[in-house]
C-alpha cells in the first residue's frame, strides 16, 4: 500500500512539474474569437420566383453584432431595402412591397462586433 501511495505521489509531482514547464498560451485579444467577421455569408444571387429554391436573400451572420444596418439599392441608386437588425431576409420586393425587376443590386452592410466597426459593399443578382 505504501508503494502504491508513493507511486501516485511521484506521478502527481510529475504532472505538476510538466504543467509548469508548458509554455503559456498567449491570448490574442485582437483576434475575433468567433470568426464572425470572416464567416459572414452573403448570397451572390437569388431567384424570388416562388419555386422555393433560393427565393430569399438571407445574410448568414453567425453571431449577434452590437449594431447592424443592411441596405440594398438598384442600379439607379434608389434604395429598395433596408434593415437595422442582423436578421436579413429580403424577398426581392422594394420598400413599397412591389417586386423588384431582375438585375444587379448593390448592397452595403455596416456592423459593430466586439468593438470592431466593419463596412462591406457588394452586389447580388436578382433573377425572376
N, CA, C and O atoms as CSV, one atom per row, in Angstrom:
chain,resi,resn,atom,element,x,y,z
A,1,UNK,N,N,0.816,-1.187,0.000
A,1,UNK,CA,C,0.000,0.000,0.000
A,1,UNK,C,C,0.868,1.264,0.000
A,1,UNK,O,O,0.563,2.244,-0.679
A,2,UNK,N,N,1.956,1.217,0.777
A,2,UNK,CA,C,2.864,2.359,0.815
A,2,UNK,C,C,3.485,2.598,-0.551
A,2,UNK,O,O,3.666,3.745,-0.961
A,3,UNK,N,N,3.816,1.515,-1.265
A,3,UNK,CA,C,4.407,1.660,-2.601
A,3,UNK,C,C,3.417,2.301,-3.569
A,3,UNK,O,O,3.804,3.128,-4.396
A,4,UNK,N,N,2.150,1.926,-3.470
A,4,UNK,CA,C,1.123,2.496,-4.341
A,4,UNK,C,C,0.959,3.986,-4.063
A,4,UNK,O,O,0.892,4.784,-4.998
A,5,UNK,N,N,0.894,4.368,-2.791
A,5,UNK,CA,C,0.762,5.777,-2.430
A,5,UNK,C,C,1.993,6.567,-2.870
A,5,UNK,O,O,1.873,7.687,-3.366
A,6,UNK,N,N,3.161,5.988,-2.688
A,6,UNK,CA,C,4.397,6.653,-3.115
A,6,UNK,C,C,4.410,6.856,-4.633
A,6,UNK,O,O,4.803,7.915,-5.122
A,7,UNK,N,N,3.979,5.835,-5.369
A,7,UNK,CA,C,3.927,5.928,-6.831
A,7,UNK,C,C,2.942,7.005,-7.267
A,7,UNK,O,O,3.259,7.804,-8.148
A,8,UNK,N,N,1.764,7.042,-6.672
A,8,UNK,CA,C,0.780,8.080,-7.012
A,8,UNK,C,C,1.314,9.465,-6.666
A,8,UNK,O,O,1.074,10.418,-7.408
A,9,UNK,N,N,2.030,9.593,-5.558
A,9,UNK,CA,C,2.630,10.859,-5.161
A,9,UNK,C,C,3.649,11.322,-6.214
A,9,UNK,O,O,3.645,12.486,-6.614
A,10,UNK,N,N,4.511,10.416,-6.654
A,10,UNK,CA,C,5.532,10.741,-7.669
A,10,UNK,C,C,4.868,11.133,-8.982
A,10,UNK,O,O,5.289,12.090,-9.632
A,11,UNK,N,N,3.822,10.390,-9.377
A,11,UNK,CA,C,3.108,10.719,-10.627
A,11,UNK,C,C,2.475,12.106,-10.515
A,11,UNK,O,O,2.531,12.890,-11.462
A,12,UNK,N,N,1.872,12.413,-9.364
A,12,UNK,CA,C,1.260,13.725,-9.151
A,12,UNK,C,C,2.275,14.848,-9.260
A,12,UNK,O,O,2.003,15.875,-9.881
A,13,UNK,N,N,3.443,14.660,-8.660
A,13,UNK,CA,C,4.505,15.662,-8.763
A,13,UNK,C,C,4.955,15.805,-10.216
A,13,UNK,O,O,5.244,16.910,-10.676
A,14,UNK,N,N,5.011,14.691,-10.931
A,14,UNK,CA,C,5.399,14.734,-12.347
A,14,UNK,C,C,4.426,15.567,-13.169
A,14,UNK,O,O,4.845,16.337,-14.033
A,15,UNK,N,N,3.123,15.420,-12.907
A,15,UNK,CA,C,2.125,16.213,-13.635
A,15,UNK,C,C,2.257,17.700,-13.307
A,15,UNK,O,O,2.125,18.548,-14.189
A,16,UNK,N,N,2.514,18.008,-12.056
A,16,UNK,CA,C,2.666,19.409,-11.663
A,16,UNK,C,C,3.880,20.020,-12.341
A,16,UNK,O,O,3.794,21.126,-12.875
A,17,UNK,N,N,5.013,19.319,-12.331
A,17,UNK,CA,C,6.232,19.821,-12.965
A,17,UNK,C,C,6.020,19.966,-14.471
A,17,UNK,O,O,6.444,20.956,-15.068
A,18,UNK,N,N,5.368,18.984,-15.081
A,18,UNK,CA,C,5.121,19.041,-16.524
A,18,UNK,C,C,4.240,20.233,-16.877
A,18,UNK,O,O,4.487,20.906,-17.879
A,19,UNK,N,N,3.215,20.505,-16.069
A,19,UNK,CA,C,2.328,21.624,-16.372
A,19,UNK,C,C,3.038,22.961,-16.165
A,19,UNK,O,O,2.739,23.930,-16.864
A,20,UNK,N,N,3.968,23.028,-15.222
A,20,UNK,CA,C,4.726,24.256,-15.015
A,20,UNK,C,C,5.691,24.517,-16.156
A,20,UNK,O,O,6.021,25.671,-16.427
A,21,UNK,N,N,6.147,23.482,-16.825
A,21,UNK,CA,C,7.082,23.633,-17.931
A,21,UNK,C,C,6.398,23.916,-19.265
A,21,UNK,O,O,7.070,24.214,-20.252
A,22,UNK,N,N,5.079,23.827,-19.304
A,22,UNK,CA,C,4.349,24.108,-20.548
A,22,UNK,C,C,4.396,25.599,-20.835
A,22,UNK,O,O,4.263,26.407,-19.916
A,23,UNK,N,N,4.581,25.977,-22.086
A,23,UNK,CA,C,4.549,27.412,-22.386
A,23,UNK,C,C,3.136,27.945,-22.187
A,23,UNK,O,O,2.153,27.262,-22.476
A,24,UNK,N,N,3.051,29.159,-21.695
A,24,UNK,CA,C,1.732,29.747,-21.511
A,24,UNK,C,C,1.158,30.107,-22.875
A,24,UNK,O,O,1.884,30.518,-23.779
A,25,UNK,N,N,-0.134,29.950,-23.007
A,25,UNK,CA,C,-0.814,30.282,-24.257
A,25,UNK,C,C,-1.078,31.775,-24.245
A,25,UNK,O,O,-1.701,32.300,-23.322
A,26,UNK,N,N,-0.603,32.448,-25.267
A,26,UNK,CA,C,-0.748,33.888,-25.353
A,26,UNK,C,C,-2.131,34.211,-25.903
A,26,UNK,O,O,-2.446,33.851,-27.037
A,27,UNK,N,N,-2.949,34.878,-25.119
A,27,UNK,CA,C,-4.271,35.284,-25.584
A,27,UNK,C,C,-4.107,36.469,-26.518
A,27,UNK,O,O,-3.420,37.439,-26.197
A,28,UNK,N,N,-4.740,36.381,-27.673
A,28,UNK,CA,C,-4.669,37.454,-28.656
A,28,UNK,C,C,-6.029,38.136,-28.701
A,28,UNK,O,O,-6.949,37.668,-29.372
A,29,UNK,N,N,-6.146,39.248,-27.979
A,29,UNK,CA,C,-7.437,39.897,-27.845
A,29,UNK,C,C,-7.868,40.614,-29.121
A,29,UNK,O,O,-9.038,40.976,-29.249
A,30,UNK,N,N,-6.957,40.827,-30.067
A,30,UNK,CA,C,-7.326,41.474,-31.322
A,30,UNK,C,C,-8.010,40.514,-32.272
A,30,UNK,O,O,-8.646,40.946,-33.234
A,31,UNK,N,N,-7.893,39.230,-32.024
A,31,UNK,CA,C,-8.500,38.236,-32.906
A,31,UNK,C,C,-9.991,38.131,-32.604
A,31,UNK,O,O,-10.430,38.407,-31.487
A,32,UNK,N,N,-10.748,37.738,-33.590
A,32,UNK,CA,C,-12.179,37.528,-33.436
A,32,UNK,C,C,-12.392,36.114,-32.914
A,32,UNK,O,O,-12.161,35.159,-33.655
A,33,UNK,N,N,-12.824,35.942,-31.666
A,33,UNK,CA,C,-12.911,34.602,-31.086
A,33,UNK,C,C,-13.934,33.712,-31.773
A,33,UNK,O,O,-13.813,32.488,-31.727
A,34,UNK,N,N,-14.938,34.300,-32.409
A,34,UNK,CA,C,-15.991,33.512,-33.040
A,34,UNK,C,C,-15.860,33.454,-34.557
A,34,UNK,O,O,-16.677,32.812,-35.218
A,35,UNK,N,N,-14.846,34.113,-35.123
A,35,UNK,CA,C,-14.666,34.217,-36.570
A,35,UNK,C,C,-15.881,34.846,-37.248
A,35,UNK,O,O,-16.146,34.570,-38.418
A,36,UNK,N,N,-16.609,35.674,-36.537
A,36,UNK,CA,C,-17.800,36.296,-37.101
A,36,UNK,C,C,-17.467,37.277,-38.213
A,36,UNK,O,O,-18.224,37.410,-39.175
A,37,UNK,N,N,-16.364,37.946,-38.089
A,37,UNK,CA,C,-16.015,38.926,-39.116
A,37,UNK,C,C,-15.620,38.254,-40.415
A,37,UNK,O,O,-15.770,38.838,-41.489
A,38,UNK,N,N,-15.117,37.028,-40.330
A,38,UNK,CA,C,-14.668,36.323,-41.527
A,38,UNK,C,C,-15.707,35.365,-42.091
A,38,UNK,O,O,-15.620,34.994,-43.262
A,39,UNK,N,N,-16.682,34.956,-41.296
A,39,UNK,CA,C,-17.631,33.933,-41.726
A,39,UNK,C,C,-18.995,34.473,-42.104
A,39,UNK,O,O,-19.965,33.715,-42.126
A,40,UNK,N,N,-19.099,35.736,-42.396
A,40,UNK,CA,C,-20.347,36.331,-42.841
A,40,UNK,C,C,-20.638,35.841,-44.258
A,40,UNK,O,O,-19.801,35.986,-45.148
A,41,UNK,N,N,-21.813,35.266,-44.469
A,41,UNK,CA,C,-22.170,34.721,-45.785
A,41,UNK,C,C,-23.286,35.563,-46.406
A,41,UNK,O,O,-24.375,35.693,-45.846
A,42,UNK,N,N,-22.985,36.134,-47.585
A,42,UNK,CA,C,-23.940,36.966,-48.312
A,42,UNK,C,C,-24.096,36.370,-49.709
A,42,UNK,O,O,-23.103,36.194,-50.415
A,43,UNK,N,N,-25.328,36.058,-50.119
A,43,UNK,CA,C,-25.521,35.419,-51.427
A,43,UNK,C,C,-25.136,36.331,-52.600
A,43,UNK,O,O,-25.339,37.544,-52.557
A,44,UNK,N,N,-24.587,35.724,-53.624
A,44,UNK,CA,C,-24.236,36.469,-54.834
A,44,UNK,C,C,-25.414,36.558,-55.791
A,44,UNK,O,O,-25.432,37.401,-56.688
A,45,UNK,N,N,-26.405,35.677,-55.596
A,45,UNK,CA,C,-27.610,35.710,-56.446
A,45,UNK,C,C,-28.758,35.066,-55.682
A,45,UNK,O,O,-28.547,34.284,-54.754
A,46,UNK,N,N,-29.971,35.406,-56.088
A,46,UNK,CA,C,-31.151,34.723,-55.577
A,46,UNK,C,C,-32.272,34.863,-56.586
A,46,UNK,O,O,-32.255,35.757,-57.431
A,47,UNK,N,N,-33.247,33.971,-56.490
A,47,UNK,CA,C,-34.309,33.888,-57.501
A,47,UNK,C,C,-35.678,33.866,-56.819
A,47,UNK,O,O,-36.233,32.792,-56.585
A,48,UNK,N,N,-36.224,35.039,-56.499
A,48,UNK,CA,C,-37.528,35.079,-55.831
A,48,UNK,C,C,-38.679,34.820,-56.804
A,48,UNK,O,O,-39.498,35.701,-57.065
A,49,UNK,N,N,-38.726,33.590,-57.339
A,49,UNK,CA,C,-39.744,33.260,-58.343
A,49,UNK,C,C,-40.806,32.285,-57.827
A,49,UNK,O,O,-41.652,31.825,-58.594
A,50,UNK,N,N,-40.765,31.971,-56.539
A,50,UNK,CA,C,-41.796,31.138,-55.946
A,50,UNK,C,C,-41.571,29.646,-56.048
A,50,UNK,O,O,-42.449,28.872,-55.667
A,51,UNK,N,N,-40.415,29.212,-56.552
A,51,UNK,CA,C,-40.171,27.771,-56.679
A,51,UNK,C,C,-39.526,27.179,-55.418
A,51,UNK,O,O,-39.138,26.011,-55.421
A,52,UNK,N,N,-39.408,27.948,-54.365
A,52,UNK,CA,C,-38.820,27.595,-53.069
A,52,UNK,C,C,-37.314,27.309,-53.113
A,52,UNK,O,O,-36.757,26.861,-52.111
A,53,UNK,N,N,-36.652,27.549,-54.222
A,53,UNK,CA,C,-35.193,27.399,-54.317
A,53,UNK,C,C,-34.577,28.786,-54.416
A,53,UNK,O,O,-34.817,29.497,-55.391
A,54,UNK,N,N,-33.801,29.174,-53.441
A,54,UNK,CA,C,-33.134,30.483,-53.413
A,54,UNK,C,C,-34.115,31.640,-53.569
A,54,UNK,O,O,-33.797,32.639,-54.213
A,55,UNK,N,N,-35.305,31.512,-52.986
A,55,UNK,CA,C,-36.319,32.570,-53.102
A,55,UNK,C,C,-36.012,33.782,-52.233
A,55,UNK,O,O,-36.530,34.870,-52.485
A,56,UNK,N,N,-35.182,33.608,-51.222
A,56,UNK,CA,C,-34.899,34.693,-50.293
A,56,UNK,C,C,-33.414,35.019,-50.275
A,56,UNK,O,O,-32.562,34.138,-50.392
A,57,UNK,N,N,-33.129,36.293,-50.126
A,57,UNK,CA,C,-31.762,36.780,-49.939
A,57,UNK,C,C,-31.543,36.824,-48.431
A,57,UNK,O,O,-32.080,37.698,-47.751
A,58,UNK,N,N,-30.761,35.891,-47.909
A,58,UNK,CA,C,-30.545,35.779,-46.473
A,58,UNK,C,C,-29.066,35.971,-46.169
A,58,UNK,O,O,-28.213,35.275,-46.720
A,59,UNK,N,N,-28.772,36.917,-45.290
A,59,UNK,CA,C,-27.402,37.117,-44.823
A,59,UNK,C,C,-27.222,36.218,-43.613
A,59,UNK,O,O,-27.939,36.344,-42.620
A,60,UNK,N,N,-26.262,35.312,-43.703
A,60,UNK,CA,C,-25.980,34.390,-42.610
A,60,UNK,C,C,-24.921,35.015,-41.710
A,60,UNK,O,O,-23.724,34.939,-41.984
A,61,UNK,N,N,-25.387,35.631,-40.639
A,61,UNK,CA,C,-24.496,36.263,-39.678
A,61,UNK,C,C,-24.374,35.327,-38.486
A,61,UNK,O,O,-25.340,35.168,-37.739
A,62,UNK,N,N,-23.219,34.701,-38.282
A,62,UNK,CA,C,-23.104,33.666,-37.257
A,62,UNK,C,C,-23.179,34.150,-35.809
A,62,UNK,O,O,-23.311,33.327,-34.904
A,63,UNK,N,N,-23.099,35.458,-35.565
A,63,UNK,CA,C,-23.130,35.981,-34.196
A,63,UNK,C,C,-23.980,37.244,-34.156
A,63,UNK,O,O,-24.276,37.834,-35.195
A,64,UNK,N,N,-24.358,37.642,-32.993
A,64,UNK,CA,C,-25.133,38.874,-32.811
A,64,UNK,C,C,-24.202,40.076,-32.712
A,64,UNK,O,O,-23.404,40.156,-31.778
A,65,UNK,N,N,-24.286,41.005,-33.648
A,65,UNK,CA,C,-23.468,42.218,-33.536
A,65,UNK,C,C,-24.095,43.210,-32.570
A,65,UNK,O,O,-25.275,43.112,-32.235
A,66,UNK,N,N,-23.282,44.172,-32.127
A,66,UNK,CA,C,-23.799,45.211,-31.239
A,66,UNK,C,C,-24.696,46.183,-31.996
A,66,UNK,O,O,-25.707,46.637,-31.458
A,67,UNK,N,N,-24.339,46.506,-33.237
A,67,UNK,CA,C,-25.184,47.346,-34.095
A,67,UNK,C,C,-25.094,46.794,-35.506
A,67,UNK,O,O,-24.137,46.103,-35.857
A,68,UNK,N,N,-26.102,47.106,-36.313
A,68,UNK,CA,C,-26.175,46.480,-37.636
A,68,UNK,C,C,-27.067,47.318,-38.536
A,68,UNK,O,O,-28.093,47.838,-38.097
A,69,UNK,N,N,-26.669,47.448,-39.801
A,69,UNK,CA,C,-27.513,48.064,-40.823
A,69,UNK,C,C,-27.174,47.433,-42.174
A,69,UNK,O,O,-26.005,47.271,-42.525
A,70,UNK,N,N,-28.212,47.085,-42.915
A,70,UNK,CA,C,-28.042,46.488,-44.238
A,70,UNK,C,C,-28.941,47.234,-45.209
A,70,UNK,O,O,-30.133,47.408,-44.956
A,71,UNK,N,N,-28.356,47.682,-46.340
A,71,UNK,CA,C,-29.101,48.442,-47.339
A,71,UNK,C,C,-28.876,47.839,-48.723
A,71,UNK,O,O,-27.814,47.289,-49.018
A,72,UNK,N,N,-29.911,47.958,-49.567
A,72,UNK,CA,C,-29.834,47.492,-50.953
A,72,UNK,C,C,-30.347,48.611,-51.856
A,72,UNK,O,O,-31.359,49.248,-51.563
A,73,UNK,N,N,-29.626,48.840,-52.968
A,73,UNK,CA,C,-30.013,49.828,-53.964
A,73,UNK,C,C,-30.077,49.175,-55.339
A,73,UNK,O,O,-29.344,48.227,-55.622
A,74,UNK,N,N,-30.971,49.700,-56.198
A,74,UNK,CA,C,-30.947,49.269,-57.587
A,74,UNK,C,C,-29.820,50.025,-58.300
A,74,UNK,O,O,-29.123,50.827,-57.679
A,75,UNK,N,N,-29.645,49.777,-59.574
A,75,UNK,CA,C,-28.510,50.377,-60.293
A,75,UNK,C,C,-28.679,51.878,-60.523
A,75,UNK,O,O,-27.720,52.559,-60.883
A,76,UNK,N,N,-29.901,52.402,-60.316
A,76,UNK,CA,C,-30.092,53.852,-60.415
A,76,UNK,C,C,-29.970,54.515,-59.034
A,76,UNK,O,O,-30.358,55.670,-58.858
A,77,UNK,N,N,-29.429,53.773,-58.061
A,77,UNK,CA,C,-29.183,54.241,-56.691
A,77,UNK,C,C,-30.451,54.538,-55.898
A,77,UNK,O,O,-30.426,55.334,-54.959
A,78,UNK,N,N,-31.544,53.910,-56.265
A,78,UNK,CA,C,-32.777,54.004,-55.464
A,78,UNK,C,C,-32.726,52.920,-54.389
A,78,UNK,O,O,-32.562,51.738,-54.692
A,79,UNK,N,N,-32.870,53.337,-53.132
A,79,UNK,CA,C,-32.859,52.367,-52.044
A,79,UNK,C,C,-34.130,51.517,-52.129
A,79,UNK,O,O,-35.242,52.043,-52.164
A,80,UNK,N,N,-33.945,50.203,-52.162
A,80,UNK,CA,C,-35.105,49.314,-52.268
A,80,UNK,C,C,-35.336,48.490,-51.006
A,80,UNK,O,O,-36.438,47.980,-50.807
A,81,UNK,N,N,-34.319,48.346,-50.143
A,81,UNK,CA,C,-34.461,47.539,-48.942
A,81,UNK,C,C,-33.485,48.038,-47.894
A,81,UNK,O,O,-32.334,48.350,-48.199
A,82,UNK,N,N,-33.954,48.111,-46.657
A,82,UNK,CA,C,-33.088,48.474,-45.537
A,82,UNK,C,C,-33.599,47.750,-44.293
A,82,UNK,O,O,-34.804,47.629,-44.076
A,83,UNK,N,N,-32.660,47.275,-43.488
A,83,UNK,CA,C,-32.994,46.621,-42.228
A,83,UNK,C,C,-31.901,46.971,-41.222
A,83,UNK,O,O,-30.725,47.069,-41.572
A,84,UNK,N,N,-32.307,47.157,-39.973
A,84,UNK,CA,C,-31.341,47.535,-38.935
A,84,UNK,C,C,-31.183,46.439,-37.894
A,84,UNK,O,O,-30.758,46.706,-36.770
A,85,UNK,N,N,-31.516,45.227,-38.253
A,85,UNK,CA,C,-31.246,44.078,-37.395
A,85,UNK,C,C,-30.471,43.058,-38.216
A,85,UNK,O,O,-30.507,43.089,-39.446
A,86,UNK,N,N,-29.775,42.158,-37.541
A,86,UNK,CA,C,-28.951,41.191,-38.271
A,86,UNK,C,C,-29.772,40.051,-38.864
A,86,UNK,O,O,-29.214,39.125,-39.454
A,87,UNK,N,N,-31.085,40.112,-38.713
A,87,UNK,CA,C,-31.963,39.113,-39.339
A,87,UNK,C,C,-32.353,39.604,-40.726
A,87,UNK,O,O,-33.465,40.092,-40.928
A,88,UNK,N,N,-31.428,39.472,-41.687
A,88,UNK,CA,C,-31.649,39.964,-43.038
A,88,UNK,C,C,-32.306,38.867,-43.869
A,88,UNK,O,O,-31.707,37.827,-44.143
A,89,UNK,N,N,-33.549,39.124,-44.261
A,89,UNK,CA,C,-34.280,38.215,-45.140
A,89,UNK,C,C,-35.039,39.088,-46.134
A,89,UNK,O,O,-36.114,39.602,-45.827
A,90,UNK,N,N,-34.468,39.250,-47.329
A,90,UNK,CA,C,-35.081,40.083,-48.367
A,90,UNK,C,C,-35.757,39.165,-49.369
A,90,UNK,O,O,-35.143,38.226,-49.875
A,91,UNK,N,N,-37.031,39.439,-49.656
A,91,UNK,CA,C,-37.791,38.607,-50.595
A,91,UNK,C,C,-37.774,39.143,-52.020
A,91,UNK,O,O,-38.452,38.591,-52.886
A,92,UNK,N,N,-37.026,40.193,-52.280
A,92,UNK,CA,C,-36.921,40.750,-53.626
A,92,UNK,C,C,-37.933,41.839,-53.920
A,92,UNK,O,O,-38.024,42.308,-55.054
A,93,UNK,N,N,-38.702,42.252,-52.905
A,93,UNK,CA,C,-39.651,43.358,-53.076
A,93,UNK,C,C,-39.007,44.651,-52.607
A,93,UNK,O,O,-38.109,44.645,-51.765
A,94,UNK,N,N,-39.486,45.778,-53.172
A,94,UNK,CA,C,-38.963,47.063,-52.726
A,94,UNK,C,C,-39.665,47.490,-51.442
A,94,UNK,O,O,-40.466,46.736,-50.888
A,95,UNK,N,N,-39.366,48.695,-50.969
A,95,UNK,CA,C,-39.913,49.165,-49.695
A,95,UNK,C,C,-41.429,49.348,-49.733
A,95,UNK,O,O,-42.077,49.343,-48.686
A,96,UNK,N,N,-42.006,49.511,-50.938
A,96,UNK,CA,C,-43.458,49.646,-51.072
A,96,UNK,C,C,-44.147,48.293,-51.242
A,96,UNK,O,O,-45.372,48.227,-51.345
A,97,UNK,N,N,-43.352,47.205,-51.270
A,97,UNK,CA,C,-43.923,45.873,-51.414
A,97,UNK,C,C,-44.089,45.409,-52.855
A,97,UNK,O,O,-44.706,44.374,-53.107
A,98,UNK,N,N,-43.544,46.168,-53.804
A,98,UNK,CA,C,-43.627,45.790,-55.212
A,98,UNK,C,C,-42.413,44.939,-55.581
A,98,UNK,O,O,-41.306,45.223,-55.124
A,99,UNK,N,N,-42.600,43.896,-56.404
A,99,UNK,CA,C,-41.454,43.070,-56.810
A,99,UNK,C,C,-40.426,43.878,-57.599
A,99,UNK,O,O,-40.776,44.598,-58.534
A,100,UNK,N,N,-39.175,43.755,-57.220
A,100,UNK,CA,C,-38.083,44.400,-57.955
A,100,UNK,C,C,-37.840,43.637,-59.251
A,100,UNK,O,O,-38.064,42.429,-59.334
A,101,UNK,N,N,-37.383,44.360,-60.246
A,101,UNK,CA,C,-37.057,43.740,-61.537
A,101,UNK,C,C,-35.801,42.887,-61.414
A,101,UNK,O,O,-35.000,43.072,-60.498
A,102,UNK,N,N,-35.640,41.963,-62.335
A,102,UNK,CA,C,-34.389,41.206,-62.429
A,102,UNK,C,C,-33.256,42.173,-62.703
A,102,UNK,O,O,-33.428,43.154,-63.426
A,103,UNK,N,N,-32.110,41.900,-62.133
A,103,UNK,CA,C,-30.963,42.759,-62.375
A,103,UNK,C,C,-29.966,42.671,-61.236
A,103,UNK,O,O,-30.097,41.862,-60.317
A,104,UNK,N,N,-28.974,43.526,-61.327
A,104,UNK,CA,C,-27.920,43.585,-60.313
A,104,UNK,C,C,-28.296,44.658,-59.295
A,104,UNK,O,O,-28.706,45.761,-59.655
A,105,UNK,N,N,-28.150,44.315,-58.032
A,105,UNK,CA,C,-28.451,45.230,-56.942
A,105,UNK,C,C,-27.213,45.377,-56.062
A,105,UNK,O,O,-26.528,44.399,-55.759
A,106,UNK,N,N,-26.940,46.615,-55.658
A,106,UNK,CA,C,-25.801,46.899,-54.790
A,106,UNK,C,C,-26.261,46.795,-53.339
A,106,UNK,O,O,-27.390,47.155,-53.007
A,107,UNK,N,N,-25.383,46.305,-52.490
A,107,UNK,CA,C,-25.694,46.242,-51.070
A,107,UNK,C,C,-24.523,46.792,-50.266
A,107,UNK,O,O,-23.378,46.829,-50.718
A,108,UNK,N,N,-24.867,47.217,-49.052
A,108,UNK,CA,C,-23.863,47.692,-48.102
A,108,UNK,C,C,-24.278,47.194,-46.727
A,108,UNK,O,O,-25.450,47.250,-46.354
A,109,UNK,N,N,-23.305,46.712,-45.992
A,109,UNK,CA,C,-23.548,46.229,-44.639
A,109,UNK,C,C,-22.598,46.953,-43.701
A,109,UNK,O,O,-21.405,47.078,-43.978
A,110,UNK,N,N,-23.142,47.431,-42.586
A,110,UNK,CA,C,-22.343,48.105,-41.555
A,110,UNK,C,C,-22.708,47.455,-40.230
A,110,UNK,O,O,-23.884,47.321,-39.894
A,111,UNK,N,N,-21.693,47.056,-39.488
A,111,UNK,CA,C,-21.984,46.496,-38.176
A,111,UNK,C,C,-20.806,46.677,-37.230
A,111,UNK,O,O,-19.671,46.911,-37.644
A,112,UNK,N,N,-21.118,46.561,-35.957
A,112,UNK,CA,C,-20.127,46.637,-34.898
A,112,UNK,C,C,-20.151,45.289,-34.190
A,112,UNK,O,O,-21.204,44.808,-33.771
A,113,UNK,N,N,-18.958,44.684,-34.064
A,113,UNK,CA,C,-18.851,43.406,-33.362
A,113,UNK,C,C,-17.566,43.403,-32.547
A,113,UNK,O,O,-16.483,43.610,-33.095
A,114,UNK,N,N,-17.675,43.174,-31.268
A,114,UNK,CA,C,-16.531,43.187,-30.336
A,114,UNK,C,C,-15.718,44.464,-30.507
A,114,UNK,O,O,-14.489,44.432,-30.582
A,115,UNK,N,N,-16.419,45.570,-30.566
A,115,UNK,CA,C,-15.812,46.902,-30.678
A,115,UNK,C,C,-15.049,47.101,-31.982
A,115,UNK,O,O,-14.216,48.003,-32.073
A,116,UNK,N,N,-15.316,46.279,-32.990
A,116,UNK,CA,C,-14.729,46.467,-34.318
A,116,UNK,C,C,-15.838,46.912,-35.265
A,116,UNK,O,O,-16.867,46.247,-35.381
A,117,UNK,N,N,-15.623,48.046,-35.946
A,117,UNK,CA,C,-16.583,48.549,-36.911
A,117,UNK,C,C,-16.229,47.974,-38.278
A,117,UNK,O,O,-15.084,48.063,-38.720
A,118,UNK,N,N,-17.214,47.388,-38.940
A,118,UNK,CA,C,-16.990,46.764,-40.238
A,118,UNK,C,C,-17.982,47.346,-41.233
A,118,UNK,O,O,-19.162,47.513,-40.927
A,119,UNK,N,N,-17.493,47.649,-42.419
A,119,UNK,CA,C,-18.350,48.110,-43.510
A,119,UNK,C,C,-17.949,47.340,-44.757
A,119,UNK,O,O,-16.784,47.343,-45.155
A,120,UNK,N,N,-18.916,46.688,-45.365
A,120,UNK,CA,C,-18.655,45.927,-46.594
A,120,UNK,C,C,-19.673,46.306,-47.650
A,120,UNK,O,O,-20.815,46.655,-47.349
A,121,UNK,N,N,-19.233,46.228,-48.892
A,121,UNK,CA,C,-20.102,46.529,-50.027
A,121,UNK,C,C,-19.990,45.404,-51.042
A,121,UNK,O,O,-18.972,44.716,-51.123
A,122,UNK,N,N,-21.038,45.234,-51.802
A,122,UNK,CA,C,-21.025,44.205,-52.823
A,122,UNK,C,C,-22.245,44.305,-53.714
A,122,UNK,O,O,-22.976,45.295,-53.691
A,123,UNK,N,N,-22.450,43.255,-54.503
A,123,UNK,CA,C,-23.584,43.196,-55.431
A,123,UNK,C,C,-24.202,41.820,-55.377
A,123,UNK,O,O,-23.550,40.836,-55.029
A,124,UNK,N,N,-25.466,41.769,-55.728
A,124,UNK,CA,C,-26.155,40.492,-55.874
A,124,UNK,C,C,-27.009,40.550,-57.129
A,124,UNK,O,O,-27.452,41.619,-57.548
A,125,UNK,N,N,-27.229,39.401,-57.713
A,125,UNK,CA,C,-28.042,39.287,-58.909
A,125,UNK,C,C,-29.403,38.748,-58.521
A,125,UNK,O,O,-29.508,37.667,-57.942
A,126,UNK,N,N,-30.451,39.505,-58.840
A,126,UNK,CA,C,-31.823,39.070,-58.603
A,126,UNK,C,C,-32.382,38.561,-59.933
A,126,UNK,O,O,-32.422,39.302,-60.915
A,127,UNK,N,N,-32.807,37.315,-59.963
A,127,UNK,CA,C,-33.376,36.722,-61.176
A,127,UNK,C,C,-34.809,36.284,-60.899
A,127,UNK,O,O,-35.064,35.533,-59.958
A,128,UNK,N,N,-35.729,36.750,-61.713
A,128,UNK,CA,C,-37.135,36.328,-61.572
A,128,UNK,C,C,-37.491,35.347,-62.664
A,128,UNK,O,O,-38.626,34.873,-62.722
